[in-house]
Structures are given as structure tokens and as C-alpha cells.
Amino acid sequence: MVIRRRRRARGMTLIEVLIALLVTTVALLGALATVGVTVHGASFSRNATEASVLAQSKLEQLVSLPRGAVTDPLPASIPLPGITMDANGNPASGPYALSTKWTSITSTSGTQRQVQVEVDWNDAQGTGHSVYATRTQDLK
């Protein structure tokens, strides 16, 4: 009597390979989607930070003007509303549109000057965003 031993199956079947490939593909696509979201978030953060710094810089420039320099229309040293600027505040074909506004407020405590700077930009999808910086100072 001859006893045959079964050989052990070695390797994986085609179905197992296809399932493993499907699971790996889904995992890689999920990781790739998070990279896109991360890049978009980093781009927005960079633009928001640059716009905030630009707004604060221009606000400081306006606030430091002497009392007599506050006239209407704006002094020639102040950019016209809607001028496009780069991240360093240089007039150029940058992504940021800068507009400035100031008003005089007279109250019982005296005259104050309110200065407002707005920086606008559009993200890669064309959505508009804005950053505002406002300061009120006493004119004594």
C-alpha cells in the first residue's frame, strides 16, 4: 500500500494577491488625499500669515504718521485702495490687494483717529479671503 502525502501549498493564490493589492491601493489613495489637503492647508496658512504681517506693517506705517499728515485724500506715500502687492509690501503683481481707511472720531474724551487696513487675496480655488487690522489712537 502506497501512502501519498500532500504537499503543502506554497505561496499565495491569485485571489489573495488581488485582495492584498486592492487593500494596498485603497490605503495609498487615502494617504494621497491627505497630502493634497495638507498642501492646501499650508498654502492658506502661508497666505493668511503674509496678509496679517502686511496689514500690521501698513497699519503701523499709518499710525506713525504725524497728526497733521492725516488728510483726505490719503497722502501720496500711502498706497491707493485696491493696489496689488507682494508679500513684502512692494507694489507688484502679487496676490494681495491692500486698502486703507481712516476716520476721525470726536467724543467727550477728545478727538481720535481710527485707522483700518484690509488685505484681500484669493486662494487657488478662487475663494476670497480678507484680513483686517484696526487701531484707534488719541490725537492730543
Long-range contacts (C-beta under 8 A, 24 or more apart in sequence): 40-124, 43-123, 43-124, 44-123, 44-129, 47-95, 47-121, 47-123, 47-129, 48-129, 48-131, 50-87, 50-96, 51-96, 51-119, 51-121, 51-129, 51-131, 52-119, 52-131, 52-133, 53-87, 54-85, 54-87, 54-89, 54-96, 54-98, 54-119, 55-98, 55-117, 55-118, 55-119, 55-131, 55-132, 55-133, 56-117, 56-133, 57-89, 58-89, 58-98, 58-100, 58-117, 58-119, 58-133, 59-115, 59-117, 59-133, 59-134, 59-135, 62-100, 62-102, 62-115, 62-117, 63-115, 63-135, 63-137, 67-113, 67-139, 70-102, 70-104, 70-113, 74-100, 95-121, 95-122, 96-120, 96-121, 97-121, 104-139, 105-136, 109-138, 110-138, 110-139, 110-140, 111-138, 111-139, 112-136, 112-137, 112-138, 112-139, 113-137, 113-139
